């Protein structure tokens, strides 16, 4: 069991190495260009000039896409290679946790390095956009927030991917259609908008602990789909 889990974790890591390298290359390229613009803006006598960038926003999107694609690409191959459903479930969960933690730590360290460099250079026209600015902006809170959000997106999109894989386009489309109808009803009746406003107004660090817990529960539910999954994809 342990050797199989280690093998699966190695496979998952090797499988995303290329896409992860491309993602970070593009993100770092955007950061370098943004810092170059900030340097030129620093020479302009304009108190309203400010350049902002979000490192974590693209990470959230990347994790959401990865969670969905994991079902399409990695799960069937792992089963064909003889992985048990239980080991596959444990391995994917560990992989999601490790990935969300590693990316959140990398983003926090990168932000600290860039802001330290800008402070030394006397440039104060650049800032990172991050949910932590509305709470307590420390490296710890940034890691906690990013890890919670990324793991939540990975879990949600993983289970949606399993629904599409097991029940086909009709089943997955019906599921998303029901969610869309519920959202539209909530918007029309106003309770969804009120809920979102109250959520934003009362948000604190405890919310992200709860979000991480919800992500864990959602991922646990995915085992109901994963335990009977086959290599034959329903279309």
Helices and strands as residue ranges (DSSP letters): H 2-41, E 51-53, H 55-69, I 70-75, H 76-80, H 85-121, E 126-128, G 131-134, H 139-189, H 191-201, H 205-226
